[in-house]
Amino acid sequence: MENKKDLLDMTFEELKEAFTTLGYPAYRAKQVHQWLYSGQLDINNMSNLPKEMRERIAGKFIAGGVKIAEKLISKIDGTRKYLFELKDGNIIESVLMKYHYGYSVCLSTQVGCRMGCAFCASASLGMIRNLTVSELLAQVLTIGHDIGERISHVVLMGIGEPFDNYNTVMEFMRRINREDTLNISFRKMTVSTCGIVPRILEFAREGIPVNLSVSLHAPNDEIRQRTMPVAKRWSFDELLSACKEYTRITSRRITYEYSMIENENDSVEFAEILGKKLKGTLCHVNLIPVNTIEGIGFSKSSRARIEDFKRTLEGYGIAVTVRRELGSDIMAACGQLRRNKIT
């Protein structure tokens, strides 16, 4: 299997070339392409291809190389959490959420993560490898096929740091935006980073209106460096400077993610510090009650402290929301399902 090329790693043009080389007419490549982006990743089930052709293609190619190893469905709101096994035996996870505007998927971009954020369930497992374009696509396609519904929004905020797998992530987003694939608007995609400054500046010049989310989780260097190793490489001021440059170039608002950790970063004093730094910038702050993770020791802030923090930021003219907690009966933390599976 390792020697087989993945059909999802190919553009339509590359697919046509591969099929022509095998002696098949171009319309066969189009049929396979249509099957793939309808979510049918089992070559043997592509029923409008001759059986002999299916067998030959399956002998030379794979499609996506992921399979559902486990699926949890919330009894509260229908949120689904998927554990995917990759062709090399590694595992990742993705989440499907239903909103009034449609279905949104939160995808992993790496097997593990090298960023080491103290409050993340994936951090202790370390970095194994980047995902490929096909593995990113397969998460969306498999989930859409599983529920029999169109996925309208994509969020790159699962396991891994998307900007640490930058070129693959850019190719993936451009691929799903194409009319002949999933036709998902760039404006319905969100990419999240813990603050890799050079990539934020590079992303600003990509010319695609994808939403940018930046993980702050602290109002200053002292706290940020305690919980996020990336902050030792780029200071808080360097990060904010890059974000301001991003908004200058793109005229797009940034969402700052801020995990609310009890007695760590959730005081009104810290909200004042953050408010002064963000005042007048084009931004939105998303307060996230942190997930309690066994063995890590952080607890979520009380509702009262979250509301005080929110009101303080709003006093500086900053738009603030508190993230809705979906699938609370199955979710735990991002990375938790994978962590439980392999430890």
MIGUKE-186890 format. One record per residue (C-alpha): z, x, y; residue number from 1. Coordinates in pm, 1 decimal. Example, Ala and Ser with C-alpha at 12.3 -4.5 7.8 and 13.67 -1.06 7.14 Angstrom:
BEGIN
up:780.0	east:1230.0	north:-450.0	num:1
up:714.0	east:1367.0	north:-106.0	num:2
***
This chain:
BEGIN
up:0.0	east:0.0	north:0.0	num:1
up:73.9	east:289.7	north:231.5	num:2
up:-293.4	east:387.7	north:234.5	num:3
up:-418.9	east:43.4	north:327.7	num:4
up:-519.6	east:-16.5	north:688.2	num:5
up:-358.5	east:-313.5	north:861.7	num:6
up:-599.3	east:-582.1	north:981.8	num:7
up:-361.1	east:-669.1	north:1266.6	num:8
up:-377.1	east:-316.3	north:1401.2	num:9
up:-747.9	east:-371.4	north:1469.3	num:10
up:-907.2	east:-536.6	north:1768.5	num:11
up:-1177.2	east:-793.5	north:1693.9	num:12
up:-1439.3	east:-530.4	north:1769.8	num:13
up:-1280.5	east:-288.7	north:1522.2	num:14
up:-1256.3	east:-564.8	north:1265.1	num:15
up:-1630.4	east:-636.4	north:1296.7	num:16
up:-1710.7	east:-268.9	north:1256.2	num:17
up:-1492.6	east:-240.3	north:944.2	num:18
up:-1652.3	east:-546.6	north:784.0	num:19
up:-2003.9	east:-430.1	north:870.6	num:20
up:-1926.5	east:-97.8	north:703.9	num:21
up:-1829.3	east:-292.4	north:390.7	num:22
up:-2161.1	east:-477.4	north:403.7	num:23
up:-2033.5	east:-812.6	north:531.4	num:24
up:-2194.6	east:-1006.6	north:818.8	num:25
up:-2010.9	east:-1026.4	north:1152.6	num:26
up:-1919.9	east:-1394.6	north:1103.9	num:27
up:-1693.6	east:-1296.1	north:812.7	num:28
up:-1490.6	east:-1077.8	north:1048.4	num:29
up:-1464.3	east:-1373.5	north:1285.7	num:30
up:-1335.9	east:-1594.8	north:1003.5	num:31
up:-1070.8	east:-1341.3	north:907.7	num:32
up:-975.8	east:-1296.9	north:1273.5	num:33
up:-927.6	east:-1673.0	north:1308.7	num:34
up:-711.7	east:-1683.7	north:996.4	num:35
up:-493.7	east:-1399.1	north:1120.0	num:36
up:-421.6	east:-1555.6	north:1458.0	num:37
up:-353.0	east:-1894.3	north:1302.9	num:38
up:-66.2	east:-1717.1	north:1124.3	num:39
up:-221.7	east:-1690.4	north:779.2	num:40
up:-141.7	east:-1332.3	north:683.6	num:41
up:-203.9	east:-1369.9	north:309.2	num:42
up:-563.3	east:-1260.8	north:255.8	num:43
up:-577.8	east:-1448.2	north:-74.7	num:44
up:-517.8	east:-1776.3	north:110.8	num:45
up:-817.1	east:-1736.5	north:346.0	num:46
up:-996.0	east:-2017.4	north:165.0	num:47
up:-1336.8	east:-2007.6	north:336.8	num:48
up:-1398.6	east:-1656.0	north:206.7	num:49
up:-1549.4	east:-1608.0	north:-141.5	num:50
up:-1284.8	east:-1520.3	north:-402.5	num:51
up:-1451.6	east:-1187.0	north:-480.7	num:52
up:-1450.6	east:-1097.4	north:-109.9	num:53
up:-1083.5	east:-1188.8	north:-72.3	num:54
up:-993.6	east:-967.5	north:-366.2	num:55
up:-1195.6	east:-677.1	north:-228.7	num:56
up:-1043.8	east:-707.5	north:120.0	num:57
up:-691.5	east:-740.6	north:-21.5	num:58
up:-755.0	east:-421.4	north:-217.1	num:59
up:-838.4	east:-231.1	north:102.3	num:60
up:-624.8	east:-395.3	north:373.6	num:61
up:-291.8	east:-557.7	north:445.6	num:62
up:-210.9	east:-804.4	north:725.5	num:63
up:110.5	east:-745.8	north:916.7	num:64
up:311.6	east:-601.4	north:633.6	num:65
up:622.3	east:-811.7	north:699.0	num:66
up:792.7	east:-1078.4	north:491.9	num:67
up:1082.4	east:-1310.7	north:563.2	num:68
up:1386.0	east:-1166.3	north:385.8	num:69
up:1634.7	east:-1418.7	north:524.4	num:70
up:1631.4	east:-1711.0	north:766.3	num:71
up:1925.8	east:-1879.6	north:936.1	num:72
up:1888.2	east:-2213.1	north:1116.2	num:73
up:2148.8	east:-2332.0	north:1366.2	num:74
up:2292.8	east:-2675.3	north:1291.7	num:75
up:2376.6	east:-2702.2	north:1663.0	num:76
up:2039.4	east:-2660.0	north:1833.6	num:77
up:1782.1	east:-2555.6	north:1572.4	num:78
up:1763.1	east:-2191.0	north:1683.7	num:79
up:1625.3	east:-1980.4	north:1399.1	num:80
up:1709.5	east:-1620.9	north:1320.3	num:81
up:1469.2	east:-1430.0	north:1098.0	num:82
up:1537.1	east:-1112.3	north:905.4	num:83
up:1204.1	east:-943.2	north:830.0	num:84
up:1145.3	east:-678.6	north:566.5	num:85
up:873.2	east:-429.3	north:655.1	num:86
up:633.2	east:-268.7	north:409.9	num:87
up:840.8	east:51.8	north:401.4	num:88
up:1159.2	east:-140.7	north:317.2	num:89
up:1310.6	east:-124.8	north:666.1	num:90
up:1439.8	east:-446.8	north:818.0	num:91
up:1430.3	east:-597.4	north:1166.6	num:92
up:1517.6	east:-935.2	north:1312.8	num:93
up:1364.0	east:-1191.1	north:1546.2	num:94
up:1489.6	east:-1515.0	north:1697.9	num:95
up:1309.3	east:-1844.0	north:1766.6	num:96
up:1447.5	east:-2063.0	north:2045.0	num:97
up:1334.1	east:-2408.9	north:2148.1	num:98
up:1335.2	east:-2501.9	north:2516.3	num:99
up:1200.2	east:-2800.0	north:2707.6	num:100
up:886.7	east:-2598.5	north:2785.0	num:101
up:816.0	east:-2500.1	north:2423.4	num:102
up:901.1	east:-2234.1	north:2168.1	num:103
up:1006.9	east:-1882.6	north:2266.3	num:104
up:1046.2	east:-1584.8	north:2032.1	num:105
up:1266.1	east:-1282.2	north:2090.7	num:106
up:1114.7	east:-984.0	north:1911.3	num:107
up:1228.7	east:-640.8	north:1796.6	num:108
up:1023.0	east:-340.9	north:1906.9	num:109
up:1185.7	east:-67.5	north:1697.8	num:110
up:1370.8	east:-22.6	north:1369.5	num:111
up:1704.6	east:66.1	north:1521.2	num:112
up:1748.1	east:209.9	north:1870.2	num:113
up:1824.7	east:549.0	north:2021.1	num:114
up:1984.8	east:413.6	north:2340.9	num:115
up:2337.2	east:383.4	north:2197.1	num:116
up:2476.7	east:110.0	north:2425.2	num:117
up:2844.1	east:65.5	north:2338.3	num:118
up:2840.2	east:-314.5	north:2312.6	num:119
up:2527.3	east:-342.5	north:2093.7	num:120
up:2544.4	east:-419.3	north:1722.0	num:121
up:2236.0	east:-206.4	north:1655.3	num:122
up:2361.4	east:106.9	north:1829.8	num:123
up:2572.2	east:238.8	north:1541.8	num:124
up:2273.3	east:221.8	north:1306.1	num:125
up:2069.9	east:469.2	north:1508.5	num:126
up:1695.2	east:501.6	north:1554.2	num:127
up:1461.9	east:501.5	north:1253.7	num:128
up:1112.9	east:446.2	north:1392.4	num:129
up:892.1	east:253.7	north:1632.9	num:130
up:723.0	east:-65.5	north:1524.6	num:131
up:342.8	east:-82.9	north:1520.5	num:132
up:122.3	east:-332.7	north:1704.3	num:133
up:67.5	east:-512.9	north:1372.9	num:134
up:442.5	east:-542.9	north:1309.4	num:135
up:497.3	east:-688.4	north:1656.2	num:136
up:212.4	east:-934.2	north:1605.9	num:137
up:332.3	east:-1025.9	north:1257.4	num:138
up:672.4	east:-1134.9	north:1390.7	num:139
up:509.6	east:-1390.4	north:1625.0	num:140
up:245.1	east:-1504.3	north:1378.0	num:141
up:483.1	east:-1541.5	north:1084.2	num:142
up:733.9	east:-1743.6	north:1286.4	num:143
up:462.1	east:-1967.8	north:1430.8	num:144
up:320.1	east:-2026.1	north:1082.3	num:145
up:668.4	east:-2093.1	north:942.3	num:146
up:742.0	east:-2371.3	north:1192.8	num:147
up:383.5	east:-2498.7	north:1221.6	num:148
up:402.8	east:-2489.2	north:1601.7	num:149
up:249.9	east:-2282.3	north:1880.8	num:150
up:463.4	east:-2005.4	north:2029.2	num:151
up:426.8	east:-2023.5	north:2407.5	num:152
up:672.2	east:-1756.8	north:2528.7	num:153
up:745.7	east:-1404.7	north:2406.1	num:154
up:1050.7	east:-1196.7	north:2495.8	num:155
up:1079.3	east:-830.3	north:2397.4	num:156
up:1455.9	east:-812.6	north:2392.4	num:157
up:1550.2	east:-777.5	north:2025.1	num:158
up:1635.6	east:-459.2	north:1835.8	num:159
up:1509.6	east:-147.2	north:2011.6	num:160
up:1417.1	east:-35.1	north:2363.0	num:161
up:1064.9	east:-163.1	north:2443.7	num:162
up:994.3	east:112.8	north:2696.5	num:163
up:1079.6	east:370.8	north:2428.6	num:164
up:776.6	east:232.5	north:2239.8	num:165
up:575.7	east:189.6	north:2557.5	num:166
up:207.1	east:221.0	north:2458.9	num:167
up:246.5	east:-2.1	north:2154.1	num:168
up:426.6	east:-268.4	north:2358.4	num:169
up:153.5	east:-264.7	north:2626.0	num:170
up:-119.3	east:-298.6	north:2362.7	num:171
up:69.7	east:-584.5	north:2194.2	num:172
up:108.5	east:-780.8	north:2517.6	num:173
up:-256.9	east:-737.8	north:2607.9	num:174
up:-356.1	east:-843.6	north:2257.0	num:175
up:-161.4	east:-1171.8	north:2252.3	num:176
up:-290.5	east:-1252.2	north:2600.8	num:177
up:-653.4	east:-1262.2	north:2480.9	num:178
up:-816.3	east:-1605.2	north:2456.8	num:179
up:-939.0	east:-1533.3	north:2104.1	num:180
up:-591.6	east:-1443.5	north:1974.4	num:181
up:-279.1	east:-1632.8	north:2090.9	num:182
up:-380.8	east:-1690.4	north:2454.1	num:183
up:-24.1	east:-1645.0	north:2578.7	num:184
up:-6.2	east:-1601.1	north:2954.0	num:185
up:132.9	east:-1271.4	north:3080.8	num:186
up:361.7	east:-1480.9	north:3300.8	num:187
up:518.5	east:-1623.6	north:2982.8	num:188
up:609.4	east:-1278.8	north:2851.5	num:189
up:921.2	east:-1080.6	north:2934.6	num:190
up:991.5	east:-716.0	north:2861.3	num:191
up:1345.5	east:-580.7	north:2883.0	num:192
up:1460.5	east:-224.7	north:2943.9	num:193
up:1800.3	east:-60.9	north:2961.8	num:194
up:1670.7	east:143.5	north:3253.8	num:195
up:1413.1	east:410.4	north:3164.6	num:196
up:1315.7	east:489.3	north:3523.3	num:197
up:973.3	east:657.9	north:3473.1	num:198
up:855.6	east:369.3	north:3254.8	num:199
up:961.2	east:109.6	north:3512.3	num:200
up:741.4	east:287.4	north:3765.9	num:201
up:455.6	east:315.0	north:3516.5	num:202
up:490.3	east:-51.4	north:3424.3	num:203
up:467.5	east:-145.9	north:3792.6	num:204
up:114.5	east:-5.6	north:3793.7	num:205
up:-9.2	east:-176.4	north:3475.0	num:206
up:-150.0	east:-465.6	north:3674.7	num:207
up:-20.1	east:-738.1	north:3442.1	num:208
up:220.7	east:-1007.1	north:3569.0	num:209
up:469.3	east:-976.7	north:3283.0	num:210
up:832.0	east:-1050.9	north:3371.9	num:211
up:1062.4	east:-748.1	north:3387.5	num:212
up:1425.6	east:-765.2	north:3284.7	num:213
up:1659.5	east:-470.1	north:3344.6	num:214
up:1994.5	east:-430.8	north:3169.3	num:215
up:2258.6	east:-335.8	north:3425.9	num:216
up:2587.0	east:-441.3	north:3263.0	num:217
up:2783.5	east:-256.6	north:3531.8	num:218
up:2801.2	east:-232.1	north:3912.5	num:219
up:2825.9	east:148.2	north:3933.8	num:220
up:2771.9	east:478.0	north:3753.4	num:221
up:3129.6	east:512.2	north:3631.4	num:222
up:3126.3	east:196.5	north:3417.7	num:223
up:2758.4	east:213.3	north:3330.9	num:224
up:2787.3	east:565.9	north:3191.0	num:225
up:3086.5	east:459.6	north:2983.1	num:226
up:2889.4	east:190.0	north:2803.1	num:227
up:2523.7	east:297.3	north:2836.4	num:228
up:2422.6	east:660.0	north:2762.4	num:229
up:2090.4	east:610.7	north:2943.5	num:230
up:2290.2	east:597.7	north:3266.9	num:231
up:2374.1	east:967.3	north:3226.8	num:232
up:2003.2	east:1045.2	north:3253.5	num:233
up:1922.3	east:818.1	north:3548.7	num:234
up:2189.3	east:718.0	north:3796.9	num:235
up:2251.8	east:365.9	north:3920.3	num:236
up:2092.1	east:451.0	north:4254.1	num:237
up:1784.7	east:602.9	north:4084.9	num:238
up:1747.4	east:288.6	north:3874.8	num:239
up:1778.2	east:54.2	north:4174.6	num:240
up:1531.0	east:267.0	north:4368.4	num:241
up:1277.1	east:235.5	north:4084.7	num:242
up:1335.4	east:-139.8	north:4070.8	num:243
up:1279.6	east:-173.5	north:4445.1	num:244
up:956.4	east:24.2	north:4409.4	num:245
up:853.6	east:-208.4	north:4126.0	num:246
up:901.9	east:-515.7	north:4345.8	num:247
up:719.8	east:-344.8	north:4634.1	num:248
up:416.0	east:-273.3	north:4415.0	num:249
up:408.6	east:-601.8	north:4223.3	num:250
up:580.0	east:-849.4	north:4459.3	num:251
up:751.9	east:-976.5	north:4142.8	num:252
up:1118.7	east:-1061.1	north:4103.7	num:253
up:1329.9	east:-858.9	north:3861.1	num:254
up:1593.4	east:-1016.4	north:3639.4	num:255
up:1906.3	east:-807.2	north:3602.2	num:256
up:2095.1	east:-868.5	north:3277.6	num:257
up:2470.7	east:-831.1	north:3305.5	num:258
up:2685.6	east:-866.8	north:2993.0	num:259
up:3025.2	east:-1003.1	north:3085.9	num:260
up:3287.7	east:-794.4	north:2903.1	num:261
up:3651.2	east:-893.3	north:2937.0	num:262
up:3853.6	east:-651.7	north:3153.2	num:263
up:3566.9	east:-402.2	north:3156.8	num:264
up:3312.6	east:-513.6	north:3416.1	num:265
up:3397.1	east:-874.1	north:3501.2	num:266
up:3630.1	east:-858.1	north:3803.1	num:267
up:3552.7	east:-1009.4	north:4142.3	num:268
up:3587.1	east:-657.3	north:4284.3	num:269
up:3294.7	east:-543.8	north:4069.1	num:270
up:3096.7	east:-851.3	north:4167.3	num:271
up:3145.2	east:-750.8	north:4531.9	num:272
up:3016.2	east:-398.7	north:4460.4	num:273
up:2713.2	east:-534.8	north:4277.5	num:274
up:2646.8	east:-799.0	north:4540.8	num:275
up:2635.4	east:-539.5	north:4819.3	num:276
up:2388.9	east:-324.6	north:4621.8	num:277
up:2153.7	east:-611.4	north:4532.7	num:278
up:2172.8	east:-806.3	north:4859.3	num:279
up:1831.1	east:-859.8	north:5013.7	num:280
up:1635.3	east:-743.0	north:4707.9	num:281
up:1390.0	east:-958.3	north:4511.5	num:282
up:1602.7	east:-1029.1	north:4208.0	num:283
up:1783.3	east:-1273.1	north:3983.7	num:284
up:2103.3	east:-1195.1	north:3793.3	num:285
up:2157.1	east:-1331.9	north:3442.8	num:286
up:2522.0	east:-1322.8	north:3336.8	num:287
up:2561.1	east:-1297.3	north:2959.3	num:288
up:2891.1	east:-1375.7	north:2786.0	num:289
up:2897.3	east:-1070.4	north:2556.2	num:290
up:2893.0	east:-1133.4	north:2183.1	num:291
up:3213.8	east:-1030.6	north:2007.7	num:292
up:3116.0	east:-768.5	north:1750.2	num:293
up:3344.4	east:-669.4	north:1464.7	num:294
up:3449.1	east:-304.9	north:1486.8	num:295
up:3333.2	east:-253.3	north:1844.7	num:296
up:3624.1	east:-407.1	north:2031.0	num:297
up:3461.1	east:-582.0	north:2327.1	num:298
up:3537.9	east:-947.5	north:2398.5	num:299
up:3351.2	east:-1193.9	north:2616.4	num:300
up:3489.6	east:-1280.6	north:2958.1	num:301
up:3661.5	east:-1612.0	north:3011.7	num:302
up:3459.4	east:-1895.4	north:3160.9	num:303
up:3675.8	east:-1880.7	north:3474.6	num:304
up:3606.5	east:-1509.2	north:3532.3	num:305
up:3233.9	east:-1563.3	north:3474.4	num:306
up:3229.2	east:-1844.4	north:3730.1	num:307
up:3420.9	east:-1632.1	north:3984.4	num:308
up:3174.0	east:-1347.3	north:3932.6	num:309
up:2883.3	east:-1588.2	north:3975.1	num:310
up:3019.7	east:-1738.8	north:4297.0	num:311
up:3082.5	east:-1394.4	north:4443.0	num:312
up:2722.8	east:-1281.1	north:4382.3	num:313
up:2590.0	east:-1609.0	north:4521.6	num:314
up:2787.3	east:-1534.3	north:4835.9	num:315
up:2548.0	east:-1242.6	north:4890.3	num:316
up:2245.4	east:-1471.1	north:4863.1	num:317
up:2166.6	east:-1365.4	north:4506.0	num:318
up:2028.8	east:-1617.7	north:4253.7	num:319
up:2255.6	east:-1620.2	north:3947.6	num:320
up:2251.5	east:-1800.9	north:3614.5	num:321
up:2480.8	east:-1786.1	north:3312.2	num:322
up:2281.4	east:-1748.6	north:2993.4	num:323
up:2284.0	east:-2052.3	north:2769.9	num:324
up:2438.0	east:-1964.3	north:2433.9	num:325
up:2190.7	east:-2078.4	north:2169.3	num:326
up:2256.6	east:-2080.2	north:1795.7	num:327
up:2621.0	east:-1986.6	north:1837.5	num:328
up:2689.7	east:-2076.7	north:1473.7	num:329
up:2437.7	east:-1823.1	north:1338.7	num:330
up:2357.0	east:-1570.7	north:1606.7	num:331
up:2649.9	east:-1336.7	north:1659.7	num:332
up:2500.2	east:-1038.1	north:1841.5	num:333
up:2147.6	east:-910.8	north:1859.6	num:334
up:2121.5	east:-680.2	north:1560.1	num:335
up:2415.6	east:-840.4	north:1380.6	num:336
up:2214.5	east:-996.6	north:1097.2	num:337
up:2041.9	east:-666.5	north:1024.7	num:338
up:2372.7	east:-480.9	north:1054.8	num:339
up:2539.1	east:-710.0	north:802.9	num:340
up:2248.9	east:-670.6	north:563.6	num:341
up:2246.4	east:-291.5	north:546.2	num:342
up:2614.4	east:-202.0	north:585.0	num:343
***
